[in-house]
Amino acid sequence: MVLGALPALAFPAPSWWCLAWFGVVPLLLVVRAAPTPADGAVRAWCGLAGYVLATQYWLLPSSGPLLLLLAAGLGALWLPWGFAAHRLLAPPGTVHRPLAAMVVLPSAWVAAEAVRSWPALGGPWAALGASQWNQPVTLASASLGGMWLTSFLVVAVNTGIAGAIVHRRRAIPMVAAAAVCAGVGPVSFVLEAPTAGSPTARVALVQPGVIDDSTARAAASAALTRTLVGQRPDVVVWGESSVGVDPADHPDTMQELTDLSRRVGADLLVNVDARAPTGGIYKSSLLIGPHGALGGYRKTRLVPFGEYVPLRSLLGPITGHTKAAGEDRHRGSDQVVLHAGDLALGPLISFEAAFPDLPRREVELGAQLLVYQSSTSTFQGSWAQPQLAAMVAVRAAEVGRPAVHAGLSGDSAAFDARGRRLAWCPSSYRGAVVVTVPLDARDTAYQRLGDWVLVLAFTVLAGTGALAVVRARRR
């Protein structure tokens, strides 16, 4: 479990991105040294359970002891990876086995990440490829196949290193193959030169900090927004749950927001966490201009336990002793693009930063700028806040569109279309920052082709399994 947790240091807050390229090697060596393939699979299960615990320890206040069950359940997805690692790396081995491992093991790893991406299981949080968020050169592979391809390449390099250690006589081809995999991102980064002379947008990110009272929270965001008078932003973005009432049902609140928009000279993208006239509670992005509401978006991917409790009738008594949602939020029906003047915004909310399909849909709808709003006050000061903001860089690189992230209490950030950081406001920051964002748009291969890496991974995994069955029957 300790060795499995080691790659967690590649993610924020430590962000030792280079560790991801060799941090899985110790676990691979331990799995390979198991007495049988079944034992190797169990060791992998334990290791990845440790990985989940290390990358999501901050869920403990919300999920309580269910976090241990979650880690064990998710870790089990890597049982095929551990079984294959033992079969392909343990002696005696043929010439082809170590090289085959560099295709099969990354496929098994990515397949496990894909299954984990089911929203009810917590989504694709801490996918290994996302560890490269602060290194645009290696993250550039995400523009070819999403974070799935980056995960595939990282695991392939780890496998090559482990294979070179175990099979020293075949070290040269293993190291050469690992070098090729490591070079995919840098080569892509060099070849995809940014467009010169692209237009820009001035985006203001407002971060008031942890304020429990909803009225005081909205007032603090408004006060910070008033400091932007004269700075001429194109749009002002507030954090998630920055408004505690539905402006459509509260004319006074709507009037205050429209007056504020008129005074600043920019549209406001606020976020409402309130009961709708229909009775359900929604998380909504609402764009407000000088003359009223210009459109809105209701969150479609909710946080398990944080915003709803799966199987509440069964798990409700357990979650009653945690900070899990007391009442389930309702989901929106579809994604939209909001227009702040000539600027097309793709609004997404908090946990939705984990899902690569959502920004792809926003780009299809015509979004020029991805805008994420979050509130991670429950996890204030933990790794959850920089982890969430870091995912926005990965999403920007995948679809070739700039992205900003406004955190109510941290961390707020902005990235260009290649995932390069333009601004970063840690959780200790209080204020409003204006960022000039280049609206460079690139039609990436991932945007065009979609999740082709997942198709490849499951095909390789299924083919390997079928081949193993055939060989077993022959024996």
TORTORVO-79820 format. One record per residue (C-alpha): residue number from 1; residue in three letters; x negated, y, z. Coordinates in nm, 4 decimals, decimal comma, m for minus. Each point is the difference from the previous one (the first is absolute). Example, Ala and Ser with C-alpha at 12.3 -4.5 7.8 and 13.67 -1.06 7.14 Angstrom:
# residues 2
SITE   lodo   seti         c1         c2         c3
SITE      1    ALA    m1,2300    m0,4500     0,7800
SITE      2    SER    m0,1370     0,3440    m0,0660
# end
This chain:
# residues 475
SITE   lodo   seti         c1         c2         c3
SITE      1    MET     0,0000     0,0000     0,0000
SITE      2    VAL    m0,2872     0,2364     0,0735
SITE      3    LEU    m0,1660    m0,0649    m0,3349
SITE      4    GLY     0,3321     0,0379    m0,1782
SITE      5    ALA     0,0523     0,3384     0,1641
SITE      6    LEU    m0,3395     0,1286    m0,1158
SITE      7    PRO     0,1234     0,1471    m0,3350
SITE      8    ALA     0,2493     0,2151     0,1930
SITE      9    LEU    m0,2888     0,2398     0,0635
SITE     10    ALA     0,0021     0,0827    m0,3715
SITE     11    PHE     0,3357     0,1750     0,0515
SITE     12    PRO     0,0669     0,3282     0,1797
SITE     13    ALA    m0,0869     0,1120     0,2552
SITE     14    PRO    m0,3569    m0,1440    m0,0399
SITE     15    SER     0,0343    m0,0042    m0,3826
SITE     16    TRP    m0,3212    m0,1978    m0,0540
SITE     17    TRP     0,1105    m0,0730    m0,3568
SITE     18    CYS    m0,3211    m0,1833    m0,0946
SITE     19    LEU     0,0662    m0,2604     0,2731
SITE     20    ALA     0,2902    m0,1399    m0,2040
SITE     21    TRP    m0,2425    m0,1240    m0,2674
SITE     22    PHE    m0,1740    m0,2412     0,2401
SITE     23    GLY     0,2175    m0,0015     0,3144
SITE     24    VAL     0,1918    m0,3143    m0,1040
SITE     25    VAL    m0,3208    m0,2021    m0,0430
SITE     26    PRO    m0,0298    m0,1086     0,3688
SITE     27    LEU     0,3554    m0,1331    m0,0028
SITE     28    LEU    m0,0650    m0,1800    m0,3292
SITE     29    LEU    m0,3069    m0,1700     0,1464
SITE     30    VAL     0,1932    m0,1135     0,3073
SITE     31    VAL     0,2856    m0,1314    m0,2161
SITE     32    ARG    m0,2457    m0,1781    m0,2279
SITE     33    ALA    m0,1699    m0,1648     0,3003
SITE     34    ALA     0,3239    m0,1589     0,1262
SITE     35    PRO     0,0069    m0,3833     0,0122
SITE     36    THR     0,2923    m0,0324    m0,2440
SITE     37    PRO     0,1935     0,2242    m0,2417
SITE     38    ALA     0,2941    m0,0039     0,2405
SITE     39    ASP    m0,2238     0,1264     0,2792
SITE     40    GLY    m0,1304     0,2687    m0,2345
SITE     41    ALA     0,3565     0,1101    m0,0719
SITE     42    VAL     0,0729     0,0291     0,3727
SITE     43    ARG    m0,3159     0,2052     0,0541
SITE     44    ALA     0,1085     0,2347    m0,2786
SITE     45    TRP     0,3430     0,0252     0,1605
SITE     46    CYS    m0,1529     0,1038     0,3325
SITE     47    GLY    m0,2380     0,2426    m0,1695
SITE     48    LEU     0,2707     0,1802    m0,1929
SITE     49    ALA     0,2228     0,0132     0,3083
SITE     50    GLY    m0,2866     0,1905     0,1619
SITE     51    TYR    m0,0172     0,2251    m0,3053
SITE     52    VAL     0,3703     0,0882     0,0303
SITE     53    LEU    m0,0332     0,0690     0,3722
SITE     54    ALA    m0,3027     0,2231    m0,0539
SITE     55    THR     0,1543     0,2054    m0,2805
SITE     56    GLN     0,3424     0,0327     0,1644
SITE     57    TYR    m0,0725    m0,0009     0,3729
SITE     58    TRP     0,1851     0,3310     0,0265
SITE     59    LEU     0,3320    m0,1794    m0,0642
SITE     60    LEU    m0,0048    m0,1426     0,3514
SITE     61    PRO     0,2183     0,2792     0,1525
SITE     62    SER     0,2664    m0,0552    m0,2680
SITE     63    SER    m0,0044    m0,3768    m0,0415
SITE     64    GLY    m0,1330    m0,1176     0,3357
SITE     65    PRO    m0,0835    m0,3723     0,0165
SITE     66    LEU     0,1520    m0,0449    m0,3462
SITE     67    LEU    m0,3282     0,1380    m0,1369
SITE     68    LEU    m0,1714    m0,3268     0,0950
SITE     69    LEU     0,2689    m0,1959    m0,1834
SITE     70    LEU    m0,0333     0,2339    m0,2988
SITE     71    ALA    m0,3784    m0,0449    m0,0112
SITE     72    ALA     0,0289    m0,3775     0,0187
SITE     73    GLY     0,2662    m0,0087    m0,2708
SITE     74    LEU    m0,1898     0,2264    m0,2389
SITE     75    GLY    m0,3288    m0,1780     0,0668
SITE     76    ALA     0,1616    m0,3245    m0,1158
SITE     77    LEU     0,0258     0,1472    m0,3507
SITE     78    TRP    m0,3764    m0,0502    m0,0303
SITE     79    LEU     0,0127    m0,3768     0,0656
SITE     80    PRO    m0,0429    m0,0755    m0,3748
SITE     81    TRP    m0,2938     0,2410    m0,0118
SITE     82    GLY    m0,1741    m0,1809     0,2847
SITE     83    PHE     0,0702    m0,3421    m0,1478
SITE     84    ALA    m0,1388     0,1051    m0,3390
SITE     85    ALA    m0,3035     0,1698     0,1591
SITE     86    HIS    m0,0993    m0,3240     0,1709
SITE     87    ARG     0,0563    m0,2137    m0,3093
SITE     88    LEU    m0,1986     0,2274    m0,2316
SITE     89    LEU    m0,2842     0,1138     0,2259
SITE     90    ALA    m0,0660    m0,3012     0,2225
SITE     91    PRO    m0,2588    m0,2603    m0,1126
SITE     92    PRO    m0,0353    m0,2095    m0,1998
SITE     93    GLY     0,0820     0,2384    m0,2802
SITE     94    THR    m0,0218    m0,0090    m0,3759
SITE     95    VAL    m0,1543     0,2739    m0,2081
SITE     96    HIS     0,3383     0,1463    m0,0845
SITE     97    ARG     0,1592     0,0025     0,3459
SITE     98    PRO    m0,1662     0,3160     0,1416
SITE     99    LEU     0,0810     0,1983    m0,3153
SITE    100    ALA     0,3566    m0,1334    m0,0004
SITE    101    ALA     0,0269     0,1205     0,3585
SITE    102    MET    m0,0545     0,3581    m0,1217
SITE    103    VAL     0,3258    m0,0253    m0,1954
SITE    104    VAL     0,2096    m0,2273     0,2211
SITE    105    LEU    m0,0725     0,1602     0,3378
SITE    106    PRO     0,0757     0,3590    m0,1106
SITE    107    SER     0,3206    m0,1306    m0,1608
SITE    108    ALA     0,1060    m0,1735     0,3218
SITE    109    TRP    m0,0800     0,3135     0,2021
SITE    110    VAL     0,1954     0,2320    m0,2307
SITE    111    ALA     0,2925    m0,2443    m0,0115
SITE    112    ALA     0,0153     0,0103     0,3807
SITE    113    GLU    m0,0061     0,3823    m0,0069
SITE    114    ALA     0,2798    m0,0022    m0,2580
SITE    115    VAL     0,2240    m0,2249     0,2104
SITE    116    ARG    m0,0711     0,2169     0,3004
SITE    117    SER     0,1142     0,3022    m0,2046
SITE    118    TRP     0,3621    m0,0988     0,0513
SITE    119    PRO     0,1386     0,3031     0,1909
SITE    120    ALA     0,1511    m0,2149     0,2755
SITE    121    LEU    m0,3502    m0,1319     0,0774
SITE    122    GLY    m0,1411     0,3488     0,0391
SITE    123    GLY    m0,0999     0,0750    m0,3584
SITE    124    PRO    m0,3515    m0,0050    m0,1488
SITE    125    TRP    m0,1609     0,1668     0,3007
SITE    126    ALA    m0,3806    m0,0153     0,0177
SITE    127    ALA    m0,0394    m0,1815    m0,3304
SITE    128    LEU    m0,3743    m0,0532    m0,0332
SITE    129    GLY    m0,0201     0,2132    m0,3135
SITE    130    ALA     0,1380     0,3007     0,1883
SITE    131    SER    m0,3207     0,0067     0,2069
SITE    132    GLN    m0,1639     0,1835    m0,2937
SITE    133    TRP     0,2280     0,3029     0,0368
SITE    134    ASN    m0,2861     0,2392     0,0876
SITE    135    GLN    m0,2352    m0,1209    m0,2738
SITE    136    PRO     0,1479     0,1067    m0,3378
SITE    137    VAL    m0,2767    m0,1795    m0,1919
SITE    138    THR     0,1009    m0,3451     0,1254
SITE    139    LEU     0,3689     0,0922     0,0266
SITE    140    ALA     0,0055     0,0704    m0,3755
SITE    141    SER     0,0742    m0,3692    m0,0631
SITE    142    ALA     0,3493     0,0685     0,1406
SITE    143    SER     0,0799     0,1962    m0,3163
SITE    144    LEU    m0,0473    m0,3242    m0,1949
SITE    145    GLY     0,1973    m0,2421     0,2155
SITE    146    GLY     0,1133     0,1797     0,3135
SITE    147    MET    m0,1304    m0,0703     0,3470
SITE    148    TRP     0,0516    m0,3687    m0,0868
SITE    149    LEU    m0,2922     0,0125    m0,2418
SITE    150    THR    m0,2181     0,1793     0,2543
SITE    151    SER     0,0853    m0,2686     0,2578
SITE    152    PHE    m0,0800    m0,2693    m0,2575
SITE    153    LEU    m0,3402     0,1510    m0,0754
SITE    154    VAL    m0,0890     0,0508     0,3675
SITE    155    VAL     0,0804    m0,3634     0,0846
SITE    156    ALA    m0,1878    m0,1187    m0,3101
SITE    157    VAL    m0,3133     0,1847     0,1109
SITE    158    ASN     0,0297    m0,1456     0,3516
SITE    159    THR     0,0414    m0,3453    m0,1509
SITE    160    GLY    m0,3054     0,0475    m0,2198
SITE    161    ILE    m0,2127     0,1011     0,2976
SITE    162    ALA     0,1214    m0,2940     0,2079
SITE    163    GLY    m0,0573    m0,2376    m0,2922
SITE    164    ALA    m0,3535     0,1291    m0,0501
SITE    165    ILE    m0,0742    m0,0604     0,3700
SITE    166    VAL     0,1433    m0,3513     0,0005
SITE    167    HIS    m0,1211    m0,1141    m0,3444
SITE    168    ARG    m0,3410     0,1586    m0,0244
SITE    169    ARG    m0,0935    m0,1852    m0,3168
SITE    170    ARG     0,2904     0,1709    m0,1764
SITE    171    ALA    m0,0492     0,3371     0,1656
SITE    172    ILE    m0,0950     0,1865    m0,3183
SITE    173    PRO     0,3268    m0,0592    m0,1934
SITE    174    MET     0,2030     0,0652     0,3163
SITE    175    VAL    m0,1750     0,3299     0,0677
SITE    176    ALA     0,0278     0,0983    m0,3664
SITE    177    ALA     0,3743    m0,0694    m0,0017
SITE    178    ALA     0,0421     0,1954     0,3237
SITE    179    ALA    m0,1896     0,2943    m0,1504
SITE    180    VAL     0,2318     0,0012    m0,3024
SITE    181    CYS     0,3060     0,0067     0,2256
SITE    182    ALA    m0,1461     0,2804     0,2120
SITE    183    GLY    m0,0714     0,2021    m0,3143
SITE    184    VAL     0,3566     0,0053    m0,1360
SITE    185    GLY     0,1009     0,3013     0,2090
SITE    186    PRO    m0,3078     0,2147    m0,0686
SITE    187    VAL     0,0158    m0,0690    m0,3748
SITE    188    SER     0,3684     0,0918    m0,0060
SITE    189    PHE    m0,0726     0,3190     0,1956
SITE    190    VAL    m0,2640     0,1086    m0,2503
SITE    191    LEU     0,2112    m0,0778    m0,3065
SITE    192    GLU     0,3152     0,1742     0,1283
SITE    193    ALA    m0,1275     0,3565    m0,0023
SITE    194    PRO     0,2441     0,2607     0,1426
SITE    195    THR     0,1844     0,2320    m0,2356
SITE    196    ALA    m0,1561     0,3455    m0,0133
SITE    197    GLY     0,2140     0,3080     0,0489
SITE    198    SER     0,3075    m0,1720     0,1475
SITE    199    PRO     0,2617     0,2230     0,1697
SITE    200    THR     0,0118     0,0216     0,3785
SITE    201    ALA     0,2611     0,0309     0,2715
SITE    202    ARG    m0,0354     0,1638     0,3400
SITE    203    VAL     0,1502    m0,2322     0,2589
SITE    204    ALA     0,0401     0,0945     0,3658
SITE    205    LEU    m0,0028    m0,2808     0,2593
SITE    206    VAL     0,1558     0,0802     0,3377
SITE    207    GLN    m0,1106    m0,1966     0,3095
SITE    208    PRO     0,1529     0,1231     0,3306
SITE    209    GLY    m0,1015    m0,2991     0,2155
SITE    210    VAL     0,1928    m0,2167     0,2456
SITE    211    ILE     0,3224     0,1758     0,1037
SITE    212    ASP     0,2737    m0,2239     0,1407
SITE    213    ASP     0,2897     0,2460    m0,0158
SITE    214    SER     0,1357     0,0176    m0,3567
SITE    215    THR     0,1019     0,3665     0,0258
SITE    216    ALA    m0,3423     0,1036     0,1278
SITE    217    ARG    m0,1646    m0,2174    m0,2668
SITE    218    ALA     0,1851     0,1776    m0,2817
SITE    219    ALA    m0,0742     0,3388     0,1572
SITE    220    ALA    m0,3728    m0,0812     0,0190
SITE    221    SER    m0,0073    m0,1040    m0,3670
SITE    222    ALA     0,1822     0,3203    m0,0945
SITE    223    ALA    m0,2421     0,2136     0,2028
SITE    224    LEU    m0,2991    m0,1568    m0,1743
SITE    225    THR     0,1683     0,0474    m0,3366
SITE    226    ARG     0,0411     0,3727     0,0662
SITE    227    THR    m0,3785     0,0286     0,0245
SITE    228    LEU    m0,0121    m0,0879    m0,3722
SITE    229    VAL     0,1585     0,3294    m0,1042
SITE    230    GLY    m0,2276     0,1605    m0,2580
SITE    231    GLN    m0,1902    m0,3231    m0,0795
SITE    232    ARG     0,2315    m0,0794    m0,2945
SITE    233    PRO     0,0397    m0,3804     0,0280
SITE    234    ASP     0,2037    m0,1799    m0,2660
SITE    235    VAL     0,1625    m0,2318     0,2521
SITE    236    VAL    m0,0124    m0,0416     0,3791
SITE    237    VAL     0,0164    m0,3570     0,1355
SITE    238    TRP     0,1143    m0,0829     0,3527
SITE    239    GLY    m0,0536    m0,3330     0,1754
SITE    240    GLU     0,2477    m0,2801     0,0498
SITE    241    SER     0,2885     0,0652     0,2455
SITE    242    SER    m0,0862     0,3712     0,0044
SITE    243    VAL     0,3733     0,0897     0,0011
SITE    244    GLY     0,2295    m0,1742     0,2464
SITE    245    VAL     0,3382     0,0936    m0,1505
SITE    246    ASP     0,1479    m0,0340    m0,3465
SITE    247    PRO    m0,0098     0,3521    m0,1527
SITE    248    ALA     0,3002    m0,0913    m0,2159
SITE    249    ASP     0,2096    m0,0186     0,3198
SITE    250    HIS    m0,1715     0,2907     0,1764
SITE    251    PRO     0,0303     0,3232    m0,2013
SITE    252    ASP    m0,2118     0,1930     0,2514
SITE    253    THR    m0,2936    m0,2393    m0,0495
SITE    254    MET     0,0354     0,0167    m0,3765
SITE    255    GLN     0,0058     0,3802     0,0115
SITE    256    GLU    m0,3153     0,0094     0,2122
SITE    257    LEU    m0,1830    m0,2272    m0,2428
SITE    258    THR     0,1087     0,1927    m0,3108
SITE    259    ASP    m0,1008     0,3276     0,1638
SITE    260    LEU    m0,3388    m0,1521     0,0845
SITE    261    SER    m0,0449    m0,1180    m0,3593
SITE    262    ARG     0,0823     0,3473    m0,1277
SITE    263    ARG    m0,2416     0,1631     0,2423
SITE    264    VAL    m0,2922    m0,2307    m0,0853
SITE    265    GLY     0,0759     0,0053    m0,3704
SITE    266    ALA    m0,0057    m0,3775    m0,0402
SITE    267    ASP     0,2354    m0,2952     0,0186
SITE    268    LEU    m0,0075    m0,2060     0,3210
SITE    269    LEU    m0,0084    m0,3802     0,0008
SITE    270    VAL     0,1276    m0,0815     0,3485
SITE    271    ASN     0,0882    m0,3388     0,1446
SITE    272    VAL     0,3264    m0,0760     0,1770
SITE    273    ASP     0,0537    m0,2735     0,2569
SITE    274    ALA     0,3669     0,0365     0,0816
SITE    275    ARG     0,3426    m0,1566    m0,0208
SITE    276    ALA     0,1653     0,0540    m0,3363
SITE    277    PRO     0,3695     0,0916    m0,0382
SITE    278    THR     0,0630    m0,3664    m0,0861
SITE    279    GLY    m0,1204    m0,0984     0,3478
SITE    280    GLY    m0,3350    m0,1698    m0,0724
SITE    281    ILE    m0,3400     0,1410     0,0954
SITE    282    TYR    m0,2343     0,0606    m0,2944
SITE    283    LYS    m0,3582     0,1171    m0,0476
SITE    284    SER     0,0244     0,2532    m0,2838
SITE    285    SER    m0,2269     0,2352    m0,1927
SITE    286    LEU     0,1875     0,3217    m0,0777
SITE    287    LEU    m0,1271     0,2684    m0,2370
SITE    288    ILE     0,1292     0,3451     0,0930
SITE    289    GLY    m0,0401     0,3187    m0,2022
SITE    290    PRO     0,0998     0,3629     0,0574
SITE    291    HIS     0,3585    m0,0767    m0,1021
SITE    292    GLY     0,0590    m0,3371     0,1648
SITE    293    ALA    m0,0711    m0,3694    m0,0421
SITE    294    LEU    m0,1643    m0,1053    m0,3278
SITE    295    GLY     0,0231    m0,3766     0,0472
SITE    296    GLY    m0,0923    m0,2774     0,2362
SITE    297    TYR    m0,1271    m0,3554     0,0418
SITE    298    ARG     0,0967    m0,2595     0,2593
SITE    299    LYS    m0,2627    m0,2453     0,1186
SITE    300    THR     0,0401    m0,3465    m0,1515
SITE    301    ARG    m0,2738    m0,2034     0,1774
SITE    302    LEU     0,0504     0,0041     0,3757
SITE    303    VAL    m0,2555    m0,0947     0,2656
SITE    304    PRO     0,0759    m0,3346     0,1680
SITE    305    PHE     0,0633     0,0592     0,3722
SITE    306    GLY    m0,0884     0,3696    m0,0350
SITE    307    GLU     0,3133     0,0920    m0,1995
SITE    308    TYR     0,1973    m0,3215     0,0084
SITE    309    VAL    m0,0216    m0,3331     0,1803
SITE    310    PRO     0,0094    m0,3098    m0,2233
SITE    311    LEU     0,2507    m0,2541     0,1316
SITE    312    ARG     0,1058     0,2459     0,2698
SITE    313    SER     0,2552    m0,2413     0,1440
SITE    314    LEU    m0,2811    m0,2487     0,0667
SITE    315    LEU    m0,2951     0,2290     0,0769
SITE    316    GLY     0,1898     0,2857     0,1624
SITE    317    PRO    m0,0441    m0,1241     0,3599
SITE    318    ILE    m0,3782    m0,0242    m0,0520
SITE    319    THR    m0,0397     0,3394    m0,1667
SITE    320    GLY     0,2034     0,1619     0,2761
SITE    321    HIS    m0,3220     0,0126     0,2034
SITE    322    THR    m0,1958     0,1733    m0,2788
SITE    323    LYS     0,0171     0,3263    m0,1968
SITE    324    ALA     0,1776    m0,1675    m0,2895
SITE    325    ALA     0,2875     0,1858    m0,1679
SITE    326    GLY     0,3082     0,0107     0,2189
SITE    327    GLU     0,2221     0,0444    m0,3077
SITE    328    ASP    m0,0779    m0,1139    m0,3534
SITE    329    ARG    m0,0546     0,2717    m0,2599
SITE    330    HIS     0,1800    m0,0279    m0,3323
SITE    331    ARG    m0,1745    m0,0357    m0,3365
SITE    332    GLY     0,0214     0,2219    m0,3030
SITE    333    SER     0,1053    m0,1434    m0,3333
SITE    334    ASP    m0,2578     0,1233    m0,2528
SITE    335    GLN    m0,3054     0,2132    m0,0638
SITE    336    VAL     0,0141     0,3535    m0,1416
SITE    337    VAL    m0,2240     0,2811    m0,1248
SITE    338    LEU     0,0496     0,3447     0,1545
SITE    339    HIS    m0,0895     0,3192    m0,1823
SITE    340    ALA    m0,1618     0,2905     0,1841
SITE    341    GLY     0,0013     0,2457    m0,2866
SITE    342    ASP    m0,2061    m0,1600    m0,2780
SITE    343    LEU    m0,1621    m0,2483     0,2406
SITE    344    ALA     0,1478    m0,3525    m0,0043
SITE    345    LEU    m0,0307    m0,1623     0,3428
SITE    346    GLY     0,0198    m0,3732     0,0729
SITE    347    PRO     0,1191    m0,0106     0,3659
SITE    348    LEU    m0,0756    m0,3056     0,2134
SITE    349    ILE     0,0151    m0,0410     0,3760
SITE    350    SER    m0,2561    m0,1388     0,2459
SITE    351    PHE    m0,0109    m0,3837    m0,0166
SITE    352    GLU     0,0775     0,0200    m0,3718
SITE    353    ALA    m0,3642     0,0970    m0,0556
SITE    354    ALA    m0,0836    m0,3701     0,0407
SITE    355    PHE     0,1917    m0,1075    m0,3123
SITE    356    PRO    m0,1630     0,0406    m0,3434
SITE    357    ASP     0,3228    m0,0478    m0,1953
SITE    358    LEU     0,1628     0,3170     0,1372
SITE    359    PRO    m0,2468     0,2558    m0,1442
SITE    360    ARG     0,0003    m0,1902    m0,3302
SITE    361    ARG     0,3754     0,0560    m0,0154
SITE    362    GLU    m0,0427     0,3687     0,0862
SITE    363    VAL    m0,2459     0,0426    m0,2863
SITE    364    GLU     0,2447    m0,1714    m0,2353
SITE    365    LEU     0,2586     0,2579     0,1080
SITE    366    GLY    m0,2404     0,2827    m0,0847
SITE    367    ALA    m0,1665     0,0892     0,3322
SITE    368    GLN    m0,3099     0,2206    m0,0280
SITE    369    LEU    m0,0806    m0,0055     0,3723
SITE    370    LEU     0,0657    m0,2766     0,2538
SITE    371    VAL     0,1143     0,1447     0,3325
SITE    372    TYR     0,0033    m0,2125     0,3170
SITE    373    GLN     0,1513     0,1125     0,3309
SITE    374    SER    m0,0727    m0,1911     0,3198
SITE    375    SER     0,0408     0,0074     0,3758
SITE    376    THR    m0,2282    m0,2329     0,1926
SITE    377    SER     0,0475     0,1624     0,3414
SITE    378    THR     0,0727    m0,3407     0,1556
SITE    379    PHE    m0,3558    m0,0999    m0,0920
SITE    380    GLN    m0,1647     0,3334     0,0777
SITE    381    GLY    m0,3774    m0,0291     0,0259
SITE    382    SER    m0,0079    m0,3553    m0,1385
SITE    383    TRP    m0,1404    m0,1381    m0,3243
SITE    384    ALA     0,3535    m0,0038    m0,1438
SITE    385    GLN    m0,0103     0,3684    m0,0912
SITE    386    PRO    m0,3171     0,0061    m0,2142
SITE    387    GLN     0,0897    m0,3412    m0,1450
SITE    388    LEU     0,3294     0,1371    m0,1294
SITE    389    ALA    m0,1547     0,3148    m0,1460
SITE    390    ALA    m0,2758    m0,2074    m0,1630
SITE    391    MET     0,2529    m0,2062    m0,1941
SITE    392    VAL     0,1039     0,3136    m0,1864
SITE    393    ALA    m0,3458     0,0131    m0,1619
SITE    394    VAL     0,0467    m0,3560    m0,1279
SITE    395    ARG     0,3419     0,0839    m0,1435
SITE    396    ALA    m0,1439     0,3057    m0,1788
SITE    397    ALA    m0,2779    m0,2047    m0,1611
SITE    398    GLU     0,2417    m0,2742    m0,1068
SITE    399    VAL     0,2366     0,2228    m0,1985
SITE    400    GLY    m0,2358     0,2823    m0,0976
SITE    401    ARG     0,1993     0,2740     0,1741
SITE    402    PRO    m0,1013     0,2296     0,2871
SITE    403    ALA     0,1623    m0,0626     0,3365
SITE    404    VAL     0,0466     0,1876     0,3263
SITE    405    HIS     0,0961    m0,1255     0,3451
SITE    406    ALA     0,1584     0,2215     0,2647
SITE    407    GLY    m0,0160    m0,1546     0,3463
SITE    408    LEU     0,2178     0,1514     0,2683
SITE    409    SER    m0,2692    m0,0664     0,2588
SITE    410    GLY    m0,2857    m0,1314    m0,2207
SITE    411    ASP    m0,1730    m0,0790    m0,2225
SITE    412    SER     0,0840     0,2292    m0,2919
SITE    413    ALA    m0,2022    m0,0382    m0,3200
SITE    414    ALA    m0,0172     0,0739    m0,3716
SITE    415    PHE    m0,1648    m0,1969    m0,2816
SITE    416    ASP    m0,0520     0,0560    m0,3705
SITE    417    ALA     0,0997    m0,2429    m0,2753
SITE    418    ARG    m0,3153    m0,2104     0,0544
SITE    419    GLY     0,0514    m0,0309     0,3746
SITE    420    ARG    m0,2649     0,2580     0,0899
SITE    421    ARG     0,0726     0,1830     0,3231
SITE    422    LEU     0,0985     0,3658    m0,0319
SITE    423    ALA     0,1011     0,0617     0,3626
SITE    424    TRP     0,0287    m0,1901     0,3279
SITE    425    CYS     0,1597     0,1243     0,3228
SITE    426    PRO    m0,0514    m0,2421     0,2917
SITE    427    SER     0,2631    m0,0630     0,2652
SITE    428    SER    m0,1550     0,2664     0,2235
SITE    429    TYR     0,0714     0,2700    m0,2611
SITE    430    ARG     0,2879     0,2440     0,0508
SITE    431    GLY     0,0877     0,2407    m0,2770
SITE    432    ALA     0,0777     0,0401    m0,3689
SITE    433    VAL    m0,2611    m0,0519    m0,2712
SITE    434    VAL     0,0307     0,0953    m0,3673
SITE    435    VAL    m0,1693    m0,2377    m0,2465
SITE    436    THR    m0,0613     0,0681    m0,3678
SITE    437    VAL     0,0847    m0,3293    m0,1688
SITE    438    PRO    m0,1069    m0,0677    m0,3626
SITE    439    LEU     0,2968    m0,1439    m0,1888
SITE    440    ASP    m0,2214    m0,2267    m0,2061
SITE    441    ALA     0,2075    m0,2895    m0,1350
SITE    442    ARG    m0,1544    m0,3278    m0,1212
SITE    443    ASP     0,1945    m0,2849    m0,1556
SITE    444    THR    m0,1703    m0,2826     0,1880
SITE    445    ALA    m0,0058    m0,3642    m0,1049
SITE    446    TYR     0,1747    m0,0934     0,3243
SITE    447    GLN     0,2820     0,2438    m0,0747
SITE    448    ARG     0,0446    m0,1564    m0,3453
SITE    449    LEU    m0,0537    m0,3688     0,0791
SITE    450    GLY     0,1276    m0,0270     0,3556
SITE    451    ASP    m0,0901    m0,2858     0,2344
SITE    452    TRP    m0,1875    m0,2145    m0,2506
SITE    453    VAL    m0,2543    m0,0911     0,2679
SITE    454    LEU     0,2748    m0,1646     0,2057
SITE    455    VAL     0,1088    m0,2050    m0,3021
SITE    456    LEU    m0,3613    m0,1074    m0,0500
SITE    457    ALA    m0,0481    m0,0844     0,3677
SITE    458    PHE     0,3106    m0,2171     0,0292
SITE    459    THR    m0,0779    m0,1686    m0,3324
SITE    460    VAL    m0,3522    m0,0877     0,1138
SITE    461    LEU     0,1288    m0,1204     0,3352
SITE    462    ALA     0,2716    m0,2154    m0,1578
SITE    463    GLY    m0,2425    m0,1429    m0,2577
SITE    464    THR    m0,2556    m0,0818     0,2672
SITE    465    GLY     0,2618    m0,1733     0,2098
SITE    466    ALA     0,1252    m0,2050    m0,2938
SITE    467    LEU    m0,3543    m0,1008    m0,0927
SITE    468    ALA    m0,0685    m0,1081     0,3586
SITE    469    VAL     0,3140    m0,2174     0,0006
SITE    470    VAL    m0,0952    m0,1648    m0,3297
SITE    471    ARG    m0,3510    m0,0781     0,1231
SITE    472    ALA     0,1324    m0,1378     0,3280
SITE    473    ARG     0,2338    m0,2381    m0,1847
SITE    474    ARG    m0,2844    m0,1180    m0,2237
SITE    475    ARG    m0,2105    m0,0797     0,3053
# end
